[in-house]
């Protein structure tokens, strides 16, 4: 590897404006590196959010926190908001 880099470095040193081209290459590589890091962090955050949401929601194969006896009991029916009159409310009939 070292044998390959020595002639390459010698050619680059003799080329005009090699420093400017290398600086541009360095900036492009740094921007690419930052972009890859941001994308990776975004994917990790998205995955963590999905895992958290999936653990909070009961699925078809998971039961929620209620037991079987609580599921079979039916809650009492609430009193109706409007009470219909019965036959005893009308005298004389």
PEKA-V310644 format. One record per residue. RES is the residue in three letters. SS is DSSP state (hx for helix, st for strand, lp for the rest). BURIAL is + if it has 16 or more other C-alpha atoms within 10 Angstrom, else -. Layout:
# PEKA-V310644
res & ss & burial
RES & SS & BURIAL
RES & SS & BURIAL
This chain:
# PEKA-V310644
res & ss & burial
UNK & lp & -
UNK & hx & -
UNK & hx & -
UNK & hx & -
UNK & hx & -
UNK & hx & -
UNK & hx & -
UNK & hx & -
UNK & hx & -
UNK & hx & -
UNK & hx & -
UNK & hx & -
UNK & hx & -
UNK & hx & -
UNK & lp & -
UNK & lp & -
UNK & lp & -
UNK & hx & -
UNK & hx & -
UNK & hx & -
UNK & hx & -
UNK & hx & -
UNK & hx & -
UNK & hx & -
UNK & hx & -
UNK & hx & -
UNK & hx & -
UNK & hx & -
UNK & hx & -
UNK & hx & -
UNK & hx & -
UNK & hx & -
UNK & hx & -
UNK & hx & -
UNK & hx & -
UNK & hx & -
UNK & hx & -
UNK & hx & -
UNK & hx & -
UNK & hx & -
UNK & hx & -
UNK & hx & -
UNK & hx & -
UNK & hx & -
UNK & hx & -
UNK & hx & -
UNK & hx & -
UNK & hx & -
UNK & hx & -
UNK & hx & -
UNK & hx & -
UNK & hx & -
UNK & hx & -
UNK & hx & -
UNK & hx & -
UNK & hx & -
UNK & lp & -
UNK & lp & -
UNK & lp & -
UNK & lp & -
UNK & lp & -
UNK & lp & -
UNK & lp & -
UNK & lp & -
UNK & lp & -
UNK & lp & -
UNK & lp & -
UNK & hx & -
UNK & hx & -
UNK & hx & -
UNK & hx & -
UNK & hx & -
UNK & lp & -
UNK & lp & -
UNK & lp & -
UNK & lp & -
UNK & lp & -
UNK & lp & -
UNK & lp & -
UNK & lp & -
UNK & lp & -
UNK & lp & -
UNK & lp & -
UNK & lp & -
UNK & lp & -
UNK & lp & -
UNK & hx & -
UNK & hx & -
UNK & hx & -
UNK & lp & -
UNK & lp & -
UNK & lp & -
UNK & lp & -
